Amino acid sequence: MSSLIKTDGIVLDHVLYRETSAIVHIYTRELGRQNYMVNRVRGSRKNKKTILLQPLNRLSMEVYHSSKKDLHRIKEFTLKSPMKLIPYFQDTRAQAFFLTELFSHILTLQEKSEALYDFLNGSVDLLDSEVEGRENLHLYVMFGLTRYLGFHPEPNHVGSNAWFDIKNGTFVPYEPVHPLFLNPEKAALFSRLFEADVFSLKKIAENIRERRILLNTLLDYFNVHAHGFSPLKSLDVLKHMLHS
């Protein structure tokens, strides 16, 4: 039997189903990632349900939930925070597409994590703001996400000549014997992420070259540590907008 539960949720993506329906993937605060069947979601532009198809929309919902089912229904929903900036700036849209695809790839388990939900919600708030240094926001979010996924790198800085071992997620005073590492110059750049906060985003990468190095490093790190991580289709768009 299904229970009626109130929860907030962040839309990740959707899959079209038949002519007018869709299966919408939402990361919820109370239930983790869940799949919802929504009928009559396509068609008229005035249809309120099209909100459910827009990635990163934040919703307040009442849902029917059963632990024995993989597909659930939404009884009622309202949009919590309409997007103010994301739809209107190309650079920000590119970051939003990239982070949405990343979240969809990574957040595959149904396990509840209110802390992770709050981090994602705060990340969307930042993306939809005029925070200084927002050109580095995707790097900040990717790095922060590792903490909630269980493979955050060790902050064991061992001096200016340290190497960073991507495979083991730690700084070391020597060149690793495998090829997955950063030399001291790039490791020093990577170490900036450990100190970064929302007030110092601009300092993470000060130019295109640094931004490219950090993005490639984080992608390599996710490739190694995130099970089943696959190439992101939105990466080329992001690189064109922020890294070219």
Protein Blocks (a to p, Z undefined) as FASTA:
>chain_A
ZZddddddddfbdcdehjlbccdddddfklopaddddehkbcjfklmklmmmmghiacdd
dddddfkbcbdcdfbdcdfbdcfklmmpmklmmmmmmmmmmmmmmmmcfbdcfklmmmmm
mmmmmmmpcbehklmmmmmmmmmmmmmnopaccfbdgbjkbccdfknopacfbdcfbfbd
cdfklmmmmmmmmmgcfklmmmmpgcfklmmmmmmmmmmmmmmmmghiacdfklmmmmmm
mmZZ
